[in-house]
């Protein structure tokens, strides 16, 4: 065997080893965004000259360029006539709209409560929406239905398949 053939085989073997064992960077590259900030067990306050306007708390939060993702989320709004808060298992906050998923619970200072498995809250327009089933309770009164659209500022409700129980006084 000639020395040239020996070196050609060694170079071929080394090139084969390099191509077989070279790092695969595609598995470490995410197709999604990378969060700018990650928080655990946090509470964020939005403060103005009038006091605390909004409170956002959760067990885990991620801030991306244009939105937040929060688990065990609770959003409180002190800018309206009545203090109100809404919580859920998972939330995405983008452009003044909170998309909620899992155990949604809305509470207002006058005792009104709303429960659903999913929904959204538009803090700018004061709208609570859900496409699925919901339950609203206040002072012993109860409303069940589907596809809720509730304006918290005007106190107007629109829904489908509504069943209610009211206590007359």
C-alpha positions as CSV (number, residue, x, y, z in Angstrom):
1,X,0.0,0.0,0.0
2,X,1.4,3.3,-1.0
3,X,1.8,6.2,1.4
4,X,-0.5,8.5,-0.7
5,X,-3.4,6.0,-0.4
6,X,-2.8,5.7,3.3
7,X,-3.2,9.5,3.8
8,X,-6.2,9.6,1.5
9,X,-7.9,6.9,3.6
10,X,-7.0,8.8,6.9
11,X,-8.3,12.1,5.5
12,X,-11.5,10.3,4.3
13,X,-11.9,8.7,7.7
14,X,-11.5,12.0,9.5
15,X,-14.0,13.8,7.2
16,X,-16.5,11.0,7.9
17,X,-16.0,11.3,11.6
18,X,-16.4,15.1,11.5
19,X,-19.6,14.9,9.5
20,X,-21.0,12.1,11.8
21,X,-20.1,13.7,15.1
22,X,-20.5,17.4,14.2
23,X,-22.8,19.3,16.5
24,X,-26.4,19.7,15.4
25,X,-27.4,23.3,16.2
26,X,-30.9,23.1,14.8
27,X,-32.2,21.3,17.9
28,X,-31.0,24.2,20.1
29,X,-32.5,27.0,18.0
30,X,-36.1,27.9,19.0
31,X,-38.5,29.0,16.3
32,X,-40.3,31.2,18.8
33,X,-39.3,34.3,20.7
34,X,-37.0,34.4,23.7
35,X,-38.4,36.2,26.7
36,X,-36.7,39.4,27.7
37,X,-37.6,39.0,31.4
38,X,-38.6,35.9,33.4
39,X,-40.1,36.3,36.8
40,X,-41.1,33.8,39.6
41,X,-43.7,34.5,42.3
42,X,-44.0,38.2,41.4
43,X,-46.3,41.2,41.8
44,X,-46.1,44.2,39.4
45,X,-47.7,47.5,40.3
46,X,-48.6,50.3,37.8
47,X,-48.6,53.5,39.7
48,X,-49.8,56.9,38.6
49,X,-50.2,60.3,40.4
50,X,-53.7,59.0,41.6
51,X,-52.2,55.9,43.2
52,X,-52.0,52.2,42.2
53,X,-53.8,51.8,38.8
54,X,-53.1,48.1,38.0
55,X,-51.7,45.1,39.8
56,X,-50.4,42.0,37.9
57,X,-49.3,39.0,39.9
58,X,-48.5,35.4,39.2
59,X,-46.4,32.3,39.9
60,X,-44.4,32.6,36.7
61,X,-44.2,35.4,34.2
62,X,-42.4,36.0,30.9
63,X,-42.2,39.4,29.1
64,X,-41.7,39.2,25.4
65,X,-41.3,42.2,23.0
66,X,-45.1,42.8,22.6
67,X,-46.8,40.7,25.3
68,X,-46.7,39.0,28.6
69,X,-47.4,35.3,29.5
70,X,-48.3,34.6,33.1
71,X,-49.2,31.4,34.9
72,X,-51.5,31.6,38.0
73,X,-52.3,35.1,36.9
74,X,-54.3,37.8,38.8
75,X,-54.9,41.2,37.2
76,X,-56.5,43.9,39.3
77,X,-57.8,47.2,37.9
78,X,-58.3,50.2,40.1
79,X,-59.0,52.7,37.4
80,X,-62.7,52.1,37.1
81,X,-65.6,53.1,39.3
82,X,-65.4,49.8,41.2
83,X,-62.2,47.9,42.0
84,X,-62.1,44.7,40.0
85,X,-59.8,41.7,39.5
86,X,-59.7,38.7,37.3
87,X,-57.6,35.6,37.7
88,X,-56.9,32.4,35.8
89,X,-54.5,29.5,35.4
90,X,-52.8,31.0,32.3
91,X,-53.0,34.5,30.8
92,X,-51.5,36.3,27.9
93,X,-51.5,40.1,28.2
94,X,-51.2,42.0,24.8
95,X,-52.4,45.5,23.8
96,X,-54.6,46.1,26.9
97,X,-56.4,42.7,26.3
98,X,-55.9,39.7,28.6
99,X,-56.6,36.2,27.1
100,X,-57.4,33.9,30.0
101,X,-57.4,30.1,30.0
102,X,-58.4,27.8,32.9
103,X,-60.5,28.6,36.0
104,X,-61.3,32.2,35.1
105,X,-62.7,34.1,38.1
106,X,-63.7,37.8,37.9
107,X,-64.6,39.7,41.1
108,X,-65.9,43.2,41.5
109,X,-66.0,45.3,44.7
110,X,-69.8,45.3,44.8
111,X,-69.9,41.5,45.1
112,X,-70.5,40.6,41.4
113,X,-68.6,37.4,40.4
114,X,-68.1,35.7,37.1
115,X,-66.6,32.2,36.5
116,X,-65.7,30.4,33.3
117,X,-63.0,28.1,31.8
118,X,-61.8,30.6,29.3
119,X,-62.3,34.3,28.4
120,X,-60.8,37.6,27.7
121,X,-60.7,41.0,29.4
122,X,-60.3,44.3,27.5
123,X,-59.3,46.8,30.2
124,X,-59.5,49.8,27.8
125,X,-63.1,49.0,26.7
126,X,-64.1,47.4,30.0
127,X,-65.3,44.2,28.3
128,X,-65.3,40.6,29.7
129,X,-66.0,38.0,27.0
130,X,-66.2,34.2,27.0
131,X,-67.2,31.8,24.2
132,X,-68.0,28.9,26.5
133,X,-70.2,28.4,29.5
134,X,-70.2,30.9,32.4
135,X,-71.8,31.6,35.8
136,X,-72.5,35.1,37.2
137,X,-73.4,35.5,40.9
138,X,-74.2,38.6,43.0
139,X,-76.1,38.8,46.3
140,X,-77.7,35.4,46.0
141,X,-78.6,35.8,42.4
142,X,-77.2,33.5,39.7
143,X,-77.1,33.5,35.9
144,X,-75.8,30.6,33.8
145,X,-75.3,30.7,30.1
146,X,-73.0,30.6,27.0
147,X,-71.1,33.2,25.1
148,X,-71.0,36.1,27.5
149,X,-70.2,39.7,26.5
150,X,-70.2,41.9,29.7
151,X,-69.4,45.6,29.8
152,X,-68.2,46.3,33.3
153,X,-68.4,50.1,32.9
154,X,-72.0,50.2,31.6
155,X,-73.1,47.1,33.5
156,X,-74.7,45.5,30.4
157,X,-74.7,41.8,29.6
158,X,-75.3,39.9,26.4
159,X,-75.3,36.1,26.4
160,X,-76.9,33.0,24.8
161,X,-78.8,30.1,26.5
162,X,-79.3,32.1,29.7
163,X,-80.9,30.6,32.8
164,X,-81.3,32.8,35.9
165,X,-82.3,32.6,39.5
166,X,-83.2,35.9,41.2
167,X,-84.2,36.8,44.7
168,X,-87.0,39.3,44.6
169,X,-87.1,41.9,47.4
